[in-house]
Amino acid sequence: MRSPNLYPRRARHEILEALRSARVLLLMGARQVGKSTLAAGLVANEFPAASVNLDDRIPREAALADPEGFLEALGAPALIDEVQRGGPDLLLAIKAAVDRDQRPGRYLLTGSANLLTSRRTPDTLAGRLETVTLWPLAQCEIEASGGNLVDALFDAAPPDVVAAPPGPGPVVDRIARGGYPAVVGLPPARRERWYRSYTEAVANRDLTDLSDATRLSEVPGLLRLLAARAATPLVYREVGRRLAMDSKTVKAYVKLLEMAFVVRVVPGWRPSLASREGATPKVFVVDSGLLASLLGADRERLAEDDRVSGRCLENFVAMEVLRHAEWARTPTNLYHYRVGDQEVDLILESWAGDVACVEVKSTVSLSRRDWRPMAQVRDRLGDRFVSGFVIHPGRETQPIGDRLWAVPIEGLWRP
């Protein structure tokens, strides 16, 4: 197993491209996804710069006390790690600095929270800043393989997988392991302790950095309930009733968990743009290992308990697609689609209006009903529909209809 420092991150190219044109690049992502490791590697090789980590007390106190003086002493170009720890005035000082000197590549920032949506952030640095999100490791990064499923969807060119091991067994270990670099090589017992500590750290520090809310002690219970409902419609009123919380409070806390990159809320899709606002969203846990930990599900339960296996598989595939979308050639928005008893797990819509679909099934054998909803979307959209993949634990890629294919799960990480 590789050292956490040696996984090739597909976001590296995106960051370097952005630094050539933007004055400020913000690398966002959850704690422990490898932001600092990736940024340090860039500074050591492609982006020579001064660097400072605001998790360290002395520079953090300097940034909080005198942000302008702190930046002047640091110089530029510079890497500022965990920039949210420097307080809102530091971002204002960065804005002033890059307005005075508008050359690209002035600052590379990292943050464990989405600063751009936090009410504590006084200015979004609009027009001065680009963002890249670093997610937990995708399977193709763990395997150091090429390929991108989102590009394959919009090219209508599915990965050509043959002789994949059938059945869910091979993917169960990947689901239980998750994608945080620090835990990929850990045995199950140590991994579970790591995930418990991780959940506590998110609630006790990351959410506190983002909000002045006073009931954050209830977040772990909310997170466990969201895990139990992963890959299903998110009805805030129902969640609030289970936790004896107001639905508006639930919605606010779910937003905080999104800002900390712990969960992802995927909106519902409708052919009409105007009707999407009323569609019920779905909630996913960003990392499958964290999801398994929150559910108390070990490898054996993931393999044998139908109550959790299908849900965890859909969550796993959806979040792999999310990672691929971050560095795909085609910019896309991610949705799910449900009308009556018809459902498509993922709808990907390009900025040009083209649409692709992903359906997730846990069975080796498929029948027509497994892709019927995708076929209905295809027939309704006509030429706007590019392709649809049914991702399942099968042996080989097979065509199943006009612009529709069955693709083994291994297609997520095979070149």
VEXLUM-627471 format. One record per residue (C-alpha): x, y, z; residue in one letter; residue number from 1. Coordinates in pm, whole numbers, plus 50000, padded with zeros to 5 digits. Last residue first. Layout:
// residues N
<tivo <X; Y; Z>; a; NUM> ...
// end
This chain:
// residues 415
<tivo <49149; 50290; 48237>; p; 415> <tivo <48985; 50079; 48511>; r; 414> <tivo <48874; 50276; 48815>; w; 413> <tivo <48502; 50336; 48787>; l; 412> <tivo <48468; 50070; 48518>; g; 411> <tivo <48537; 49818; 48794>; e; 410> <tivo <48171; 49856; 48890>; i; 409> <tivo <48082; 49665; 48573>; p; 408> <tivo <47907; 49868; 48300>; v; 407> <tivo <47566; 49792; 48148>; a; 406> <tivo <47522; 50022; 47849>; w; 405> <tivo <47259; 50257; 47704>; l; 404> <tivo <47293; 50482; 47397>; r; 403> <tivo <47020; 50279; 47217>; d; 402> <tivo <46983; 49962; 47419>; g; 401> <tivo <47156; 49718; 47652>; i; 400> <tivo <47516; 49737; 47527>; p; 399> <tivo <47751; 49526; 47742>; q; 398> <tivo <48056; 49600; 47955>; t; 397> <tivo <48183; 49287; 48123>; e; 396> <tivo <48165; 49071; 48435>; r; 395> <tivo <47890; 49231; 48640>; g; 394> <tivo <47880; 49401; 48980>; p; 393> <tivo <47653; 49686; 48861>; h; 392> <tivo <47672; 50035; 48708>; i; 391> <tivo <47386; 50089; 48462>; v; 390> <tivo <47524; 50352; 48225>; f; 389> <tivo <47325; 50607; 48024>; g; 388> <tivo <47425; 50809; 47720>; s; 387> <tivo <47400; 51143; 47538>; v; 386> <tivo <47040; 51257; 47587>; f; 385> <tivo <46991; 51603; 47432>; r; 384> <tivo <46924; 51431; 47099>; d; 383> <tivo <46589; 51295; 47220>; g; 382> <tivo <46499; 51426; 47565>; l; 381> <tivo <46180; 51229; 47624>; r; 380> <tivo <46304; 50905; 47470>; d; 379> <tivo <46629; 50922; 47667>; r; 378> <tivo <46448; 50995; 47995>; v; 377> <tivo <46220; 50697; 47927>; q; 376> <tivo <46521; 50478; 47849>; a; 375> <tivo <46677; 50581; 48179>; m; 374> <tivo <46358; 50481; 48362>; p; 373> <tivo <46352; 50141; 48178>; r; 372> <tivo <46712; 50054; 48271>; w; 371> <tivo <46654; 49808; 48556>; d; 370> <tivo <46309; 49715; 48424>; r; 369> <tivo <46473; 49552; 48122>; r; 368> <tivo <46651; 49295; 48336>; s; 367> <tivo <46995; 49277; 48491>; l; 366> <tivo <47202; 48990; 48629>; s; 365> <tivo <47499; 49065; 48854>; v; 364> <tivo <47284; 49239; 49114>; t; 363> <tivo <47364; 49548; 49324>; s; 362> <tivo <47223; 49802; 49079>; k; 361> <tivo <47325; 50164; 49029>; v; 360> <tivo <47174; 50384; 48755>; e; 359> <tivo <47377; 50659; 48591>; v; 358> <tivo <47236; 50907; 48340>; c; 357> <tivo <47370; 51157; 48086>; a; 356> <tivo <47218; 51491; 47977>; v; 355> <tivo <47327; 51766; 47740>; d; 354> <tivo <47223; 52119; 47838>; g; 353> <tivo <47544; 52300; 47736>; a; 352> <tivo <47639; 52337; 48102>; w; 351> <tivo <47631; 51960; 48116>; s; 350> <tivo <47355; 51774; 48296>; e; 349> <tivo <47438; 51461; 48493>; l; 348> <tivo <47136; 51269; 48624>; i; 347> <tivo <47204; 51016; 48897>; l; 346> <tivo <46992; 50744; 49061>; d; 345> <tivo <46720; 50737; 48797>; v; 344> <tivo <46380; 50671; 48949>; e; 343> <tivo <46029; 50576; 48840>; q; 342> <tivo <45782; 50496; 49119>; d; 341> <tivo <45619; 50838; 49098>; g; 340> <tivo <45868; 51074; 48937>; v; 339> <tivo <46223; 51057; 49065>; r; 338> <tivo <46542; 51199; 48919>; y; 337> <tivo <46877; 51264; 49086>; h; 336> <tivo <47102; 51558; 49015>; y; 335> <tivo <47467; 51647; 48946>; l; 334> <tivo <47575; 51955; 48751>; n; 333> <tivo <47836; 51921; 48481>; t; 332> <tivo <48151; 52080; 48338>; p; 331> <tivo <48280; 51851; 48059>; t; 330> <tivo <48654; 51782; 48063>; r; 329> <tivo <48621; 51597; 48393>; a; 328> <tivo <48829; 51694; 48695>; w; 327> <tivo <48562; 51757; 48960>; e; 326> <tivo <48312; 51534; 48779>; a; 325> <tivo <48529; 51231; 48855>; h; 324> <tivo <48497; 51299; 49228>; r; 323> <tivo <48118; 51332; 49207>; l; 322> <tivo <48102; 51009; 49004>; v; 321> <tivo <48289; 50832; 49286>; e; 320> <tivo <48040; 50988; 49528>; m; 319> <tivo <47746; 50843; 49338>; a; 318> <tivo <47910; 50500; 49311>; v; 317> <tivo <47974; 50471; 49687>; f; 316> <tivo <47632; 50608; 49786>; n; 315> <tivo <47464; 50357; 49552>; e; 314> <tivo <47673; 50075; 49700>; l; 313> <tivo <47602; 50186; 50057>; c; 312> <tivo <47227; 50187; 49993>; r; 311> <tivo <47236; 49845; 49829>; g; 310> <tivo <47441; 49692; 50112>; s; 309> <tivo <47261; 49848; 50410>; v; 308> <tivo <46925; 49677; 50441>; r; 307> <tivo <47044; 49388; 50222>; d; 306> <tivo <47273; 49273; 50502>; d; 305> <tivo <47526; 49020; 50367>; e; 304> <tivo <47826; 49194; 50209>; a; 303> <tivo <47803; 49522; 50400>; l; 302> <tivo <47743; 49324; 50717>; r; 301> <tivo <48057; 49118; 50661>; e; 300> <tivo <48269; 49422; 50584>; r; 299> <tivo <48167; 49608; 50897>; d; 298> <tivo <47852; 49819; 50938>; a; 297> <tivo <47808; 50044; 51243>; g; 296> <tivo <47602; 50279; 51026>; l; 295> <tivo <47825; 50578; 51105>; l; 294> <tivo <48132; 50363; 51035>; s; 293> <tivo <47994; 50243; 50702>; a; 292> <tivo <47921; 50602; 50601>; l; 291> <tivo <48270; 50714; 50704>; l; 290> <tivo <48413; 50439; 50486>; g; 289> <tivo <48186; 50542; 50198>; s; 288> <tivo <48304; 50904; 50202>; d; 287> <tivo <48085; 51198; 50097>; v; 286> <tivo <47776; 51081; 50287>; v; 285> <tivo <47484; 51125; 50047>; f; 284> <tivo <47155; 51313; 50074>; v; 283> <tivo <46882; 51322; 49812>; k; 282> <tivo <46681; 51631; 49721>; p; 281> <tivo <46301; 51665; 49690>; t; 280> <tivo <46199; 51865; 49381>; a; 279> <tivo <46048; 52209; 49441>; g; 278> <tivo <46342; 52408; 49307>; e; 277> <tivo <46360; 52188; 49000>; r; 276> <tivo <46035; 52315; 48845>; s; 275> <tivo <46183; 52630; 48688>; a; 274> <tivo <46455; 52442; 48501>; l; 273> <tivo <46200; 52222; 48324>; s; 272> <tivo <46325; 51870; 48246>; p; 271> <tivo <46315; 51802; 48621>; r; 270> <tivo <46602; 51704; 48843>; w; 269> <tivo <46611; 51665; 49221>; g; 268> <tivo <46894; 51822; 49414>; p; 267> <tivo <47197; 51632; 49544>; v; 266> <tivo <47287; 51708; 49906>; v; 265> <tivo <47647; 51613; 49984>; r; 264> <tivo <47764; 51516; 50329>; v; 263> <tivo <48094; 51558; 50513>; v; 262> <tivo <48239; 51839; 50300>; f; 261> <tivo <48246; 52085; 50595>; a; 260> <tivo <48014; 52316; 50400>; m; 259> <tivo <47785; 52020; 50342>; e; 258> <tivo <47779; 51947; 50716>; l; 257> <tivo <47693; 52314; 50775>; l; 256> <tivo <47409; 52290; 50522>; k; 255> <tivo <47277; 51982; 50702>; v; 254> <tivo <47284; 52190; 51019>; y; 253> <tivo <47077; 52470; 50861>; a; 252> <tivo <46825; 52223; 50718>; k; 251> <tivo <46785; 52052; 51055>; v; 250> <tivo <46735; 52390; 51223>; t; 249> <tivo <46468; 52480; 50966>; k; 248> <tivo <46298; 52143; 51028>; s; 247> <tivo <46273; 52218; 51401>; d; 246> <tivo <46434; 51947; 51608>; m; 245> <tivo <46283; 51657; 51803>; a; 244> <tivo <46536; 51423; 51639>; l; 243> <tivo <46292; 51195; 51457>; r; 242> <tivo <46054; 51485; 51388>; r; 241> <tivo <46337; 51693; 51249>; g; 240> <tivo <46437; 51416; 51008>; v; 239> <tivo <46077; 51390; 50886>; e; 238> <tivo <46048; 51767; 50838>; r; 237> <tivo <46379; 51784; 50653>; y; 236> <tivo <46270; 51534; 50387>; v; 235> <tivo <46589; 51402; 50226>; l; 234> <tivo <46513; 51147; 49955>; p; 233> <tivo <46733; 50836; 49978>; t; 232> <tivo <47101; 50773; 49897>; a; 231> <tivo <47193; 50795; 50266>; a; 230> <tivo <46899; 50767; 50505>; r; 229> <tivo <47082; 50577; 50780>; a; 228> <tivo <47380; 50804; 50719>; a; 227> <tivo <47155; 51108; 50764>; l; 226> <tivo <47045; 50962; 51099>; l; 225> <tivo <47405; 50913; 51206>; r; 224> <tivo <47485; 51271; 51103>; l; 223> <tivo <47191; 51407; 51300>; l; 222> <tivo <47306; 51223; 51611>; g; 221> <tivo <47659; 51357; 51565>; p; 220> <tivo <47517; 51712; 51509>; v; 219> <tivo <47323; 51735; 51836>; e; 218> <tivo <47621; 51873; 52027>; s; 217> <tivo <47616; 52157; 51772>; l; 216> <tivo <47326; 52311; 51959>; r; 215> <tivo <47465; 52664; 52007>; t; 214> <tivo <47506; 52777; 51647>; a; 213> <tivo <47782; 53036; 51600>; d; 212> <tivo <47884; 52876; 51275>; s; 211> <tivo <48168; 52785; 51042>; l; 210> <tivo <48469; 52744; 51271>; d; 209> <tivo <48243; 52565; 51521>; t; 208> <tivo <48144; 52325; 51242>; l; 207> <tivo <48508; 52240; 51179>; d; 206> <tivo <48609; 52211; 51543>; r; 205> <tivo <48390; 52002; 51770>; n; 204> <tivo <48157; 51842; 51517>; a; 203> <tivo <48427; 51765; 51259>; v; 202> <tivo <48669; 51647; 51528>; a; 201> <tivo <48412; 51411; 51681>; e; 200> <tivo <48340; 51250; 51344>; t; 199> <tivo <48712; 51205; 51278>; y; 198> <tivo <48770; 51043; 51616>; s; 197> <tivo <48505; 50783; 51537>; r; 196> <tivo <48651; 50734; 51188>; y; 195> <tivo <49001; 50673; 51325>; w; 194> <tivo <48874; 50420; 51578>; r; 193> <tivo <48701; 50232; 51294>; e; 192> <tivo <49018; 50233; 51085>; r; 191> <tivo <49219; 50093; 51374>; r; 190> <tivo <48984; 49795; 51398>; a; 189> <tivo <48958; 49747; 51018>; p; 188> <tivo <49334; 49736; 50945>; p; 187> <tivo <49480; 50064; 50813>; l; 186> <tivo <49616; 50112; 50460>; g; 185> <tivo <49344; 50339; 50323>; v; 184> <tivo <49305; 50513; 50659>; v; 183> <tivo <49537; 50816; 50627>; a; 182> <tivo <49451; 50875; 50261>; p; 181> <tivo <49078; 50921; 50329>; y; 180> <tivo <48909; 50715; 50059>; g; 179> <tivo <48678; 50462; 50216>; g; 178> <tivo <48784; 50125; 50352>; r; 177> <tivo <48437; 49975; 50400>; a; 176> <tivo <48331; 50064; 50045>; i; 175> <tivo <48656; 49936; 49895>; r; 174> <tivo <48633; 49610; 50086>; d; 173> <tivo <48276; 49562; 49962>; v; 172> <tivo <48381; 49619; 49599>; v; 171> <tivo <48535; 49274; 49547>; p; 170> <tivo <48242; 49093; 49714>; g; 169> <tivo <47958; 49259; 49521>; p; 168> <tivo <47930; 48990; 49254>; g; 167> <tivo <48130; 48917; 48942>; p; 166> <tivo <48509; 48940; 48911>; p; 165> <tivo <48574; 49155; 48602>; a; 164> <tivo <48650; 48949; 48290>; a; 163> <tivo <48609; 49239; 48045>; v; 162> <tivo <48569; 49613; 48099>; v; 161> <tivo <48561; 49850; 47802>; d; 160> <tivo <48491; 50180; 47976>; p; 159> <tivo <48178; 50332; 47821>; p; 158> <tivo <48210; 50563; 47520>; a; 157> <tivo <47904; 50789; 47488>; a; 156> <tivo <48158; 51076; 47498>; d; 155> <tivo <47948; 51247; 47766>; f; 154> <tivo <47934; 50928; 47971>; l; 153> <tivo <48304; 50847; 47920>; a; 152> <tivo <48396; 51201; 48031>; d; 151> <tivo <48195; 51145; 48348>; v; 150> <tivo <48354; 50801; 48401>; l; 149> <tivo <48708; 50934; 48389>; n; 148> <tivo <48998; 50714; 48290>; g; 147> <tivo <49348; 50661; 48419>; g; 146> <tivo <49487; 50434; 48685>; s; 145> <tivo <49692; 50503; 48997>; a; 144> <tivo <49486; 50235; 49181>; e; 143> <tivo <49416; 50463; 49478>; i; 142> <tivo <49366; 50755; 49239>; e; 141> <tivo <49130; 50547; 49021>; c; 140> <tivo <48937; 50455; 49335>; q; 139> <tivo <48880; 50821; 49414>; a; 138> <tivo <49064; 50954; 49717>; l; 137> <tivo <48868; 51178; 49951>; p; 136> <tivo <48759; 51500; 49779>; w; 135> <tivo <48974; 51798; 49685>; l; 134> <tivo <48763; 52090; 49567>; t; 133> <tivo <48922; 52347; 49338>; v; 132> <tivo <48834; 52715; 49362>; t; 131> <tivo <48921; 53027; 49164>; e; 130> <tivo <48968; 53371; 49315>; l; 129> <tivo <48998; 53732; 49205>; r; 128> <tivo <48669; 53795; 49031>; g; 127> <tivo <48476; 53750; 49353>; a; 126> <tivo <48702; 53757; 49659>; l; 125> <tivo <48410; 53607; 49853>; t; 124> <tivo <48398; 53884; 50112>; d; 123> <tivo <48296; 53896; 50478>; p; 122> <tivo <48324; 53521; 50547>; t; 121> <tivo <48145; 53445; 50874>; r; 120> <tivo <47822; 53371; 50689>; r; 119> <tivo <47998; 53076; 50533>; s; 118> <tivo <47922; 52997; 50169>; t; 117> <tivo <48258; 53097; 50020>; l; 116> <tivo <48452; 52958; 50312>; l; 115> <tivo <48365; 52601; 50221>; n; 114> <tivo <48544; 52431; 50505>; a; 113> <tivo <48874; 52253; 50552>; s; 112> <tivo <49064; 52533; 50382>; g; 111> <tivo <49370; 52567; 50161>; t; 110> <tivo <49500; 52886; 50006>; l; 109> <tivo <49742; 52933; 49717>; l; 108> <tivo <49821; 53302; 49690>; y; 107> <tivo <49976; 53530; 49427>; r; 106> <tivo <49940; 53298; 49129>; g; 105> <tivo <49827; 53559; 48881>; p; 104> <tivo <49959; 53920; 48887>; r; 103> <tivo <49710; 54174; 49015>; q; 102> <tivo <49929; 54351; 49269>; d; 101> <tivo <49731; 54618; 49456>; r; 100> <tivo <49403; 54433; 49417>; d; 99> <tivo <49579; 54115; 49521>; v; 98> <tivo <49687; 54271; 49851>; a; 97> <tivo <49347; 54425; 49927>; a; 96> <tivo <49170; 54093; 49875>; k; 95> <tivo <49429; 53915; 50088>; i; 94> <tivo <49368; 54167; 50368>; a; 93> <tivo <48994; 54108; 50344>; l; 92> <tivo <49059; 53733; 50364>; l; 91> <tivo <49270; 53787; 50676>; l; 90> <tivo <48992; 53991; 50834>; d; 89> <tivo <48761; 53690; 50829>; p; 88> <tivo <48971; 53481; 51069>; g; 87> <tivo <49314; 53324; 51031>; g; 86> <tivo <49184; 52972; 51102>; r; 85> <tivo <48992; 52982; 50773>; q; 84> <tivo <49327; 52983; 50590>; v; 83> <tivo <49400; 52620; 50675>; e; 82> <tivo <49732; 52638; 50482>; d; 81> <tivo <49850; 52971; 50344>; i; 80> <tivo <50078; 52907; 50046>; l; 79> <tivo <50260; 53216; 49925>; a; 78> <tivo <50362; 53402; 49612>; p; 77> <tivo <50406; 53640; 49778>; a; 76> <tivo <50547; 53785; 50097>; g; 75> <tivo <50504; 53644; 50447>; l; 74> <tivo <50604; 53964; 50627>; a; 73> <tivo <50359; 54171; 50421>; e; 72> <tivo <50087; 53912; 50469>; l; 71> <tivo <50124; 53914; 50850>; f; 70> <tivo <50139; 54294; 50856>; g; 69> <tivo <49805; 54314; 50676>; e; 68> <tivo <49651; 54042; 50896>; p; 67> <tivo <49757; 54204; 51226>; d; 66> <tivo <49624; 54026; 51537>; a; 65> <tivo <49448; 53732; 51373>; l; 64> <tivo <49731; 53663; 51130>; a; 63> <tivo <49993; 53685; 51406>; a; 62> <tivo <49788; 53458; 51631>; e; 61> <tivo <49765; 53200; 51354>; r; 60> <tivo <50137; 53231; 51276>; p; 59> <tivo <50222; 53149; 51640>; i; 58> <tivo <49958; 52883; 51705>; r; 57> <tivo <50020; 52644; 51416>; d; 56> <tivo <49693; 52536; 51251>; d; 55> <tivo <49754; 52847; 51045>; l; 54> <tivo <50010; 52666; 50830>; n; 53> <tivo <50263; 52883; 50649>; v; 52> <tivo <50433; 52868; 50312>; s; 51> <tivo <50660; 53084; 50098>; a; 50> <tivo <50635; 52990; 49734>; a; 49> <tivo <50781; 52778; 49455>; p; 48> <tivo <50486; 52639; 49255>; f; 47> <tivo <50584; 52334; 49044>; e; 46> <tivo <50805; 52130; 49277>; n; 45> <tivo <50825; 52186; 49653>; a; 44> <tivo <50531; 52428; 49653>; v; 43> <tivo <50317; 52179; 49457>; l; 42> <tivo <50410; 51898; 49695>; g; 41> <tivo <50320; 52116; 49993>; a; 40> <tivo <49980; 52187; 49837>; a; 39> <tivo <49912; 51815; 49782>; l; 38> <tivo <50015; 51720; 50135>; t; 37> <tivo <49819; 52010; 50286>; s; 36> <tivo <49505; 51920; 50093>; k; 35> <tivo <49532; 51547; 50169>; g; 34> <tivo <49173; 51447; 50248>; v; 33> <tivo <49235; 51476; 50624>; q; 32> <tivo <48987; 51757; 50688>; r; 31> <tivo <48726; 51796; 50420>; a; 30> <tivo <48795; 51993; 50107>; g; 29> <tivo <48887; 52328; 49958>; m; 28> <tivo <49185; 52442; 49753>; l; 27> <tivo <49142; 52818; 49711>; l; 26> <tivo <49343; 52969; 49426>; l; 25> <tivo <49410; 53344; 49435>; v; 24> <tivo <49534; 53575; 49156>; r; 23> <tivo <49383; 53349; 48893>; a; 22> <tivo <49537; 53280; 48551>; s; 21> <tivo <49838; 53051; 48584>; r; 20> <tivo <49732; 52939; 48932>; l; 19> <tivo <49415; 52790; 48781>; a; 18> <tivo <49609; 52561; 48547>; e; 17> <tivo <49828; 52443; 48834>; l; 16> <tivo <49525; 52364; 49048>; i; 15> <tivo <49343; 52175; 48773>; e; 14> <tivo <49654; 51966; 48700>; h; 13> <tivo <49686; 51862; 49064>; r; 12> <tivo <49317; 51771; 49095>; a; 11> <tivo <49389; 51418; 48968>; r; 10> <tivo <49583; 51340; 49282>; r; 9> <tivo <49855; 51077; 49242>; p; 8> <tivo <49876; 50891; 49574>; y; 7> <tivo <50232; 50914; 49704>; l; 6> <tivo <50203; 51118; 50024>; n; 5> <tivo <49956; 50878; 50186>; p; 4> <tivo <50229; 50610; 50156>; s; 3> <tivo <50133; 50344; 49908>; r; 2> <tivo <50000; 50000; 50000>; m; 1> 
// end
